[in-house]
Amino acid sequence: MSNLNIRTATIDDAETILYFIRELAIYEKAEHEVLATVETIKSSMFGEKGGVHGLICELDGKAIGFSVYFYNYSTWLAKPGLYLEDLYVSPEYRGQGAGIALLKALANIALNEGCGRFEWSCLDWNTPSREFYESLGAEPQHEWLGYRMSGKTLTDFAR
């Protein structure tokens, strides 16, 4: 019988996290956008100013997926929220409960930390993931549009 385990990511998992980030980027057809390295993961997730957390999903001791999350804040609720930045399970291990186990672990963290919300974003074309999330009771937020500044636009605007 297979043993599925969710554990907190540590600095020793930086290479594994980068592997999953690259797999996810390939899946999302955006591999060229990955600038992360093992060193930048170590400093941004596990450094003094981290604020970013991760979980590793293992099957019989082998890492098969991960999630990265951080806390945000809802002014209307006056409570923190848990924001899931990424969740990924390698394709050959999907359908074995790893995604649900990661989401349940995150939901429990949110409850234990007094969060009023557990939120994430999903690409509009990613129908399998959207259907999966909705089958769990998650509701898409159609009234909100995401905005982003990065790179040169961010630099120019800040000046």
ROSE-4610 file (N, C-alpha, C; in Angstrom, 1 decimal, always signed):
// ROSE-4610
residu = [M/M/M/S/S/S/N/N/N/L/L/L/N/N/N/I/I/I/R/R/R/T/T/T/A/A/A/T/T/T/I/I/I/D/D/D/D/D/D/A/A/A/E/E/E/T/T/T/I/I/I/L/L/L/Y/Y/Y/F/F/F/I/I/I/R/R/R/E/E/E/L/L/L/A/A/A/I/I/I/Y/Y/Y/E/E/E/K/K/K/A/A/A/E/E/E/H/H/H/E/E/E/V/V/V/L/L/L/A/A/A/T/T/T/V/V/V/E/E/E/T/T/T/I/I/I/K/K/K/S/S/S/S/S/S/M/M/M/F/F/F/G/G/G/E/E/E/K/K/K/G/G/G/G/G/G/V/V/V/H/H/H/G/G/G/L/L/L/I/I/I/C/C/C/E/E/E/L/L/L/D/D/D/G/G/G/K/K/K/A/A/A/I/I/I/G/G/G/F/F/F/S/S/S/V/V/V/Y/Y/Y/F/F/F/Y/Y/Y/N/N/N/Y/Y/Y/S/S/S/T/T/T/W/W/W/L/L/L/A/A/A/K/K/K/P/P/P/G/G/G/L/L/L/Y/Y/Y/L/L/L/E/E/E/D/D/D/L/L/L/Y/Y/Y/V/V/V/S/S/S/P/P/P/E/E/E/Y/Y/Y/R/R/R/G/G/G/Q/Q/Q/G/G/G/A/A/A/G/G/G/I/I/I/A/A/A/L/L/L/L/L/L/K/K/K/A/A/A/L/L/L/A/A/A/N/N/N/I/I/I/A/A/A/L/L/L/N/N/N/E/E/E/G/G/G/C/C/C/G/G/G/R/R/R/F/F/F/E/E/E/W/W/W/S/S/S/C/C/C/L/L/L/D/D/D/W/W/W/N/N/N/T/T/T/P/P/P/S/S/S/R/R/R/E/E/E/F/F/F/Y/Y/Y/E/E/E/S/S/S/L/L/L/G/G/G/A/A/A/E/E/E/P/P/P/Q/Q/Q/H/H/H/E/E/E/W/W/W/L/L/L/G/G/G/Y/Y/Y/R/R/R/M/M/M/S/S/S/G/G/G/K/K/K/T/T/T/L/L/L/T/T/T/D/D/D/F/F/F/A/A/A/R/R/R]
num = [1/1/1/2/2/2/3/3/3/4/4/4/5/5/5/6/6/6/7/7/7/8/8/8/9/9/9/10/10/10/11/11/11/12/12/12/13/13/13/14/14/14/15/15/15/16/16/16/17/17/17/18/18/18/19/19/19/20/20/20/21/21/21/22/22/22/23/23/23/24/24/24/25/25/25/26/26/26/27/27/27/28/28/28/29/29/29/30/30/30/31/31/31/32/32/32/33/33/33/34/34/34/35/35/35/36/36/36/37/37/37/38/38/38/39/39/39/40/40/40/41/41/41/42/42/42/43/43/43/44/44/44/45/45/45/46/46/46/47/47/47/48/48/48/49/49/49/50/50/50/51/51/51/52/52/52/53/53/53/54/54/54/55/55/55/56/56/56/57/57/57/58/58/58/59/59/59/60/60/60/61/61/61/62/62/62/63/63/63/64/64/64/65/65/65/66/66/66/67/67/67/68/68/68/69/69/69/70/70/70/71/71/71/72/72/72/73/73/73/74/74/74/75/75/75/76/76/76/77/77/77/78/78/78/79/79/79/80/80/80/81/81/81/82/82/82/83/83/83/84/84/84/85/85/85/86/86/86/87/87/87/88/88/88/89/89/89/90/90/90/91/91/91/92/92/92/93/93/93/94/94/94/95/95/95/96/96/96/97/97/97/98/98/98/99/99/99/100/100/100/101/101/101/102/102/102/103/103/103/104/104/104/105/105/105/106/106/106/107/107/107/108/108/108/109/109/109/110/110/110/111/111/111/112/112/112/113/113/113/114/114/114/115/115/115/116/116/116/117/117/117/118/118/118/119/119/119/120/120/120/121/121/121/122/122/122/123/123/123/124/124/124/125/125/125/126/126/126/127/127/127/128/128/128/129/129/129/130/130/130/131/131/131/132/132/132/133/133/133/134/134/134/135/135/135/136/136/136/137/137/137/138/138/138/139/139/139/140/140/140/141/141/141/142/142/142/143/143/143/144/144/144/145/145/145/146/146/146/147/147/147/148/148/148/149/149/149/150/150/150/151/151/151/152/152/152/153/153/153/154/154/154/155/155/155/156/156/156/157/157/157/158/158/158/159/159/159]
x = [+0.8/+0.0/+0.9/+0.5/+1.3/+1.1/+2.2/+2.2/+2.4/+1.3/+1.3/+1.6/+2.6/+3.0/+3.2/+2.6/+2.8/+3.7/+4.8/+5.7/+6.1/+6.5/+7.0/+8.3/+8.4/+9.7/+10.8/+12.0/+13.2/+14.1/+15.2/+16.2/+16.8/+16.9/+17.4/+16.6/+15.3/+14.4/+14.5/+15.4/+15.5/+15.6/+16.5/+16.6/+15.4/+14.7/+13.4/+12.4/+12.3/+11.3/+11.6/+12.9/+13.2/+12.8/+13.0/+12.6/+11.1/+10.3/+8.8/+8.4/+9.1/+8.8/+9.0/+10.1/+10.4/+9.3/+9.0/+7.9/+6.6/+6.2/+5.0/+5.1/+6.2/+6.4/+6.3/+6.8/+6.7/+5.2/+4.5/+3.1/+2.3/+2.7/+2.0/+2.6/+3.5/+4.1/+4.8/+5.5/+6.2/+7.6/+8.2/+9.5/+10.6/+10.5/+11.4/+11.3/+10.2/+10.0/+10.6/+11.1/+11.6/+13.0/+13.2/+14.5/+15.0/+14.2/+14.6/+15.8/+16.6/+17.7/+17.7/+18.5/+18.5/+18.9/+19.8/+20.3/+19.2/+18.5/+17.4/+16.2/+16.0/+14.9/+15.4/+16.6/+17.1/+17.0/+17.4/+17.3/+15.9/+15.1/+13.7/+12.8/+12.9/+12.0/+12.5/+13.8/+14.3/+15.3/+15.4/+16.3/+15.7/+16.4/+16.0/+14.6/+14.4/+13.2/+12.2/+12.3/+11.5/+10.0/+9.2/+7.8/+7.0/+7.8/+7.2/+7.4/+6.4/+6.5/+6.2/+6.6/+6.4/+6.0/+5.3/+5.0/+5.5/+6.0/+6.4/+5.5/+5.0/+4.2/+5.0/+5.1/+5.9/+5.0/+5.4/+4.7/+5.8/+5.6/+6.6/+8.0/+8.1/+9.4/+9.9/+9.3/+9.7/+8.9/+9.5/+8.8/+8.1/+6.8/+6.0/+5.2/+5.3/+4.6/+5.0/+4.5/+4.8/+3.7/+3.8/+3.0/+3.9/+3.6/+4.3/+3.2/+3.3/+2.2/+2.8/+2.0/+2.3/+1.1/+1.2/+0.1/-0.2/-1.4/-1.8/-2.8/-3.5/-4.4/-5.7/-6.8/-8.1/-8.5/-8.5/-9.0/-10.4/-11.2/-12.7/-12.9/-12.1/-12.2/-11.4/-10.4/-9.4/-8.7/-8.4/-7.7/-6.7/-5.7/-4.8/-5.5/-4.9/-5.4/-4.2/-4.5/-3.4/-3.6/-2.5/-2.5/-1.6/-2.2/-1.5/-0.9/+0.4/+1.1/+1.2/+1.6/+1.8/+1.4/+0.8/+0.5/+0.8/+1.6/+1.9/+2.2/+1.7/+1.9/+2.4/+3.5/+4.0/+2.9/+2.8/+1.7/+1.5/+2.6/+2.5/+1.9/+1.8/+1.3/-0.1/-0.6/-2.0/-3.0/-4.1/-5.2/-5.0/-4.0/-3.7/-3.9/-4.5/-4.9/-3.9/-2.8/-1.7/-2.2/-2.9/-3.4/-4.4/-5.3/-6.2/-5.5/-4.5/-3.7/-3.0/-2.4/-1.7/-2.7/-3.9/-4.9/-5.5/-5.7/-6.2/-5.2/-3.9/-2.8/-2.8/-3.0/-3.0/-4.2/-5.4/-6.6/-6.5/-5.8/-5.6/-4.6/-3.6/-2.7/-3.5/-4.3/-5.1/-6.0/-6.6/-7.5/-6.7/-5.6/-4.7/-4.1/-3.9/-3.3/-4.4/-5.7/-6.7/-7.0/-6.7/-7.0/-8.5/-8.9/-10.3/-10.5/-9.5/-9.6/-8.4/-8.7/-7.7/-7.9/-7.0/-7.2/-6.0/-6.3/-5.3/-5.8/-5.0/-5.4/-5.1/-5.8/-5.6/-5.7/-4.9/-4.9/-6.3/-6.8/-8.2/-8.3/-7.2/-7.2/-7.0/-6.7/-6.3/-7.6/-8.4/-9.7/-9.6/-8.6/-8.5/-8.3/-7.5/-7.3/-8.5/-9.1/-10.3/-11.4/-11.6/-12.7/-12.4/-11.1/-10.6/-11.0/-10.6/-10.8/-12.3/-13.1/-14.5/-15.2/-14.6/-15.2/-15.0/-14.0/-13.8/-14.6/-15.3/-16.2/-15.6/-14.4/-13.8/-14.6/-14.7/-15.5/-14.6/-14.7/-14.0/-14.5/-13.6/-13.9/-13.9/-15.0/-15.1/-15.1/-15.4/-15.5/-14.2/-13.1/-11.8/-10.9/-10.2/-9.1/-7.8/-6.8/-5.5/-4.7/-3.9/-3.0/-1.6/-0.6/+0.7/+1.7/+2.7/+3.8/+5.0/+5.9/+7.2/+8.2/+9.5/+10.5/+10.7/+10.9/+11.1/+9.9/+8.7/+7.5/+7.5/+7.8/+7.9/+9.0/+10.2/+11.3/+11.0/+10.5/+10.2/+9.1/+8.1/+7.0/+7.5/+8.3/+8.8/+9.7/+10.3/+11.1/+10.3]
y = [-1.2/+0.0/+1.3/+2.2/+3.5/+4.4/+5.1/+6.0/+7.4/+8.2/+9.6/+10.4/+11.4/+12.2/+13.6/+14.5/+16.0/+16.5/+17.2/+17.7/+19.2/+19.9/+21.2/+21.2/+22.1/+22.2/+22.8/+22.3/+22.9/+23.4/+24.1/+24.6/+23.5/+22.3/+21.1/+20.7/+21.2/+20.9/+21.9/+22.9/+24.0/+23.4/+22.4/+21.8/+21.1/+20.4/+19.7/+20.7/+21.8/+22.9/+23.5/+23.7/+24.2/+23.3/+22.0/+20.9/+21.1/+21.2/+21.3/+22.6/+23.7/+24.9/+24.8/+24.2/+24.0/+23.1/+22.0/+21.2/+21.9/+22.7/+23.5/+24.5/+25.2/+26.1/+25.5/+24.3/+23.5/+23.3/+22.8/+22.5/+23.8/+24.9/+26.2/+26.9/+26.2/+26.7/+28.1/+28.1/+29.4/+29.1/+28.0/+27.6/+28.7/+29.5/+30.6/+31.7/+31.7/+32.8/+32.4/+31.2/+30.8/+31.4/+32.3/+32.9/+32.3/+31.5/+31.0/+30.1/+30.1/+29.2/+28.5/+27.5/+26.9/+28.0/+28.8/+29.9/+30.9/+31.4/+32.3/+31.7/+30.5/+29.8/+29.7/+29.4/+29.3/+30.7/+31.7/+33.0/+33.6/+33.4/+34.0/+33.2/+31.9/+31.1/+30.8/+30.7/+30.2/+31.2/+32.4/+33.4/+34.2/+35.1/+36.0/+36.7/+37.1/+37.9/+37.0/+35.7/+34.8/+35.1/+34.7/+35.0/+34.1/+33.2/+32.3/+30.9/+30.0/+28.7/+27.7/+26.4/+25.4/+24.1/+23.2/+21.9/+20.9/+19.8/+18.8/+17.6/+17.0/+15.8/+14.7/+13.6/+12.4/+11.2/+10.3/+9.0/+8.0/+7.2/+6.2/+6.8/+8.0/+8.7/+9.5/+9.4/+10.1/+11.4/+12.5/+13.8/+13.7/+14.0/+13.9/+15.2/+16.2/+17.4/+18.4/+19.6/+20.7/+21.8/+22.6/+23.8/+24.9/+26.2/+27.3/+28.3/+28.9/+29.8/+30.9/+31.9/+33.0/+33.6/+34.5/+35.1/+36.5/+36.8/+38.1/+38.7/+39.7/+40.3/+40.8/+40.5/+41.0/+42.2/+43.4/+44.5/+44.4/+43.8/+43.7/+42.7/+41.6/+40.6/+41.0/+41.8/+42.1/+40.8/+40.0/+38.7/+38.4/+37.6/+37.2/+36.2/+36.0/+35.0/+34.2/+33.0/+32.2/+32.2/+32.6/+32.6/+31.5/+30.6/+29.6/+30.1/+30.2/+30.7/+29.6/+28.4/+27.3/+26.0/+25.1/+23.7/+22.9/+21.9/+21.0/+19.6/+18.7/+17.3/+16.7/+16.0/+15.5/+14.6/+14.7/+14.1/+12.6/+11.9/+10.4/+10.0/+11.0/+10.7/+11.4/+12.0/+12.6/+11.5/+11.9/+10.9/+10.0/+10.2/+9.4/+10.1/+11.3/+12.0/+13.1/+13.2/+14.2/+15.6/+16.0/+17.4/+17.7/+16.8/+16.9/+17.0/+16.1/+16.1/+17.4/+18.0/+19.3/+20.4/+20.4/+21.4/+21.3/+20.1/+19.9/+20.3/+20.0/+20.5/+22.0/+22.7/+24.1/+24.7/+24.1/+24.5/+24.4/+23.3/+23.2/+24.2/+24.6/+25.6/+26.9/+27.2/+28.4/+28.5/+27.4/+27.4/+27.6/+26.9/+26.9/+28.3/+29.1/+30.4/+31.5/+31.1/+32.1/+32.8/+32.3/+32.9/+33.0/+34.0/+34.2/+33.7/+33.5/+33.0/+32.1/+31.3/+30.5/+30.7/+31.3/+31.8/+31.3/+31.3/+31.0/+31.5/+31.5/+31.8/+30.6/+30.6/+29.5/+30.1/+29.7/+30.1/+29.8/+30.7/+30.5/+29.3/+29.0/+27.8/+26.5/+26.5/+25.3/+24.6/+24.1/+23.5/+22.3/+21.4/+20.3/+20.8/+21.8/+22.3/+23.0/+23.8/+24.5/+23.6/+22.5/+21.5/+20.8/+20.5/+19.9/+20.8/+22.0/+23.0/+23.1/+23.3/+23.5/+22.2/+21.0/+19.8/+19.7/+20.5/+20.5/+21.5/+22.3/+23.4/+24.8/+24.9/+26.2/+27.0/+28.3/+29.1/+30.1/+30.1/+31.1/+32.5/+33.4/+34.8/+35.6/+35.6/+36.2/+37.7/+38.3/+39.7/+40.4/+39.7/+40.3/+40.0/+41.0/+40.9/+41.1/+40.3/+40.4/+41.4/+42.2/+43.2/+42.9/+43.3/+43.0/+44.0/+44.4/+45.2/+44.4/+44.3/+43.5/+44.1/+43.7/+44.0/+45.5/+45.9/+47.3/+48.2/+47.7/+48.5/+48.9/+47.9/+48.1/+49.1/+48.9/+49.8/+51.2/+51.4/+52.7/+53.4/+52.6/+53.2/+53.7/+52.9/+53.2/+54.5/+54.8/+56.0/+57.2]
z = [+0.0/+0.0/+0.0/-0.8/-0.9/+0.3/+0.7/+1.8/+1.3/+1.4/+1.0/+2.2/+2.1/+3.3/+2.8/+3.6/+3.4/+4.5/+4.1/+5.1/+4.8/+5.8/+5.6/+4.8/+3.8/+3.0/+3.9/+3.7/+4.4/+3.3/+3.8/+2.9/+2.0/+2.6/+1.8/+0.7/+0.6/-0.5/-1.7/-1.6/-2.6/-4.0/-4.2/-5.5/-6.0/-5.1/-5.4/-5.8/-5.0/-5.3/-6.7/-7.0/-8.4/-9.5/-9.2/-10.2/-10.5/-9.4/-9.6/-10.2/-9.9/-10.5/-12.0/-12.4/-13.9/-14.5/-13.8/-14.4/-14.6/-13.6/-13.6/-14.8/-14.9/-16.0/-17.4/-17.5/-18.8/-19.0/-18.0/-18.1/-18.5/-18.0/-18.3/-19.5/-20.2/-21.5/-21.2/-20.1/-19.7/-19.1/-19.6/-19.0/-19.2/-20.2/-20.5/-19.4/-18.7/-17.7/-16.3/-16.1/-14.8/-14.7/-13.7/-13.3/-12.0/-11.3/-10.0/-10.2/-9.1/-9.0/-7.6/-7.4/-6.1/-5.0/-5.3/-4.4/-4.1/-5.2/-5.0/-4.2/-4.4/-3.6/-2.1/-1.9/-0.5/+0.2/-0.5/+0.1/+0.3/-0.7/-0.7/+0.2/+0.2/+1.0/+2.4/+2.5/+3.8/+4.5/+3.8/+4.4/+5.5/+6.0/+7.1/+6.8/+5.6/+5.3/+4.5/+4.6/+3.9/+3.7/+4.6/+4.6/+3.6/+2.9/+2.0/+2.5/+2.4/+3.0/+1.9/+2.1/+1.2/+1.9/+1.1/+1.5/+0.4/+0.8/-0.1/+0.1/-1.0/-1.0/-1.4/-0.6/-0.9/-1.0/-1.9/-2.0/-1.8/-0.7/-0.4/-0.3/+0.2/+0.5/-0.7/-1.9/-3.1/-3.2/-3.4/-3.7/-5.0/-5.0/-6.2/-6.5/-5.5/-5.7/-4.6/-4.8/-3.8/-3.9/-2.9/-2.9/-2.2/-2.6/-2.1/-1.7/-0.5/+0.0/+0.8/+1.0/+1.9/+2.5/+3.4/+4.1/+3.5/+3.3/+2.9/+4.0/+3.7/+4.7/+4.1/+4.7/+4.3/+5.2/+4.7/+5.5/+5.9/+5.1/+5.4/+6.5/+6.5/+7.6/+8.8/+8.6/+9.6/+10.1/+9.1/+9.4/+8.3/+8.6/+7.6/+6.7/+5.5/+4.6/+4.1/+3.7/+3.1/+1.6/+0.9/-0.5/-1.1/-1.8/-2.5/-3.8/-3.9/-5.1/-6.1/-5.7/-6.7/-6.0/-6.7/-6.3/-7.6/-7.4/-8.6/-8.1/-8.9/-8.7/-10.1/-10.1/-11.4/-12.0/-13.4/-14.1/-13.8/-13.7/-13.5/-12.1/-11.2/-9.9/-9.6/-10.6/-10.4/-10.3/-9.6/-9.5/-8.3/-7.5/-6.3/-5.0/-5.1/-3.9/-3.4/-4.2/-3.7/-3.7/-4.8/-4.8/-3.7/-3.5/-2.4/-1.0/-0.9/+0.4/+0.6/-0.4/-0.3/+0.0/-0.6/-0.4/+1.0/+1.5/+2.9/+3.9/+3.6/+4.6/+4.6/+3.5/+3.4/+4.1/+3.9/+4.6/+6.1/+6.6/+8.0/+8.5/+7.8/+8.2/+8.3/+7.3/+7.3/+8.5/+8.9/+10.0/+11.3/+11.4/+12.6/+12.8/+11.7/+11.8/+11.9/+12.0/+12.1/+10.8/+9.7/+8.4/+8.1/+7.5/+7.1/+5.7/+4.9/+3.5/+3.2/+2.2/+1.5/+0.1/-0.6/-2.0/-2.9/-4.2/-5.2/-6.5/-7.5/-8.9/-9.8/-10.9/-11.8/-13.2/-14.1/-15.5/-16.1/-16.9/-17.4/-18.4/-19.0/-20.0/-19.3/-18.0/-17.3/-16.8/-17.7/-17.4/-16.4/-16.6/-15.6/-14.2/-14.0/-12.6/-12.1/-13.0/-12.6/-12.2/-13.0/-12.6/-11.3/-11.1/-9.9/-8.7/-8.7/-7.6/-7.4/-8.4/-8.3/-7.7/-8.0/-7.5/-6.0/-5.4/-4.0/-3.3/-4.0/-3.5/-3.6/-4.2/-4.3/-5.4/-5.2/-6.1/-6.9/-8.2/-8.9/-8.6/-8.7/-8.4/-9.7/-10.4/-11.7/-11.7/-10.6/-10.5/-10.3/-10.0/-9.8/-11.0/-11.4/-12.4/-11.8/-12.1/-11.6/-12.4/-11.7/-12.4/-11.9/-12.7/-12.4/-13.0/-12.2/-12.7/-12.4/-13.4/-13.2/-14.1/-13.9/-14.8/-15.0/-16.3/-16.6/-16.2/-16.4/-16.1/-14.6/-13.7/-12.3/-11.9/-12.5/-12.3/-12.7/-13.9/-14.4/-13.6/-13.2/-12.4/-11.0/-10.4/-9.1/-9.0/-10.2/-10.2/-10.3]
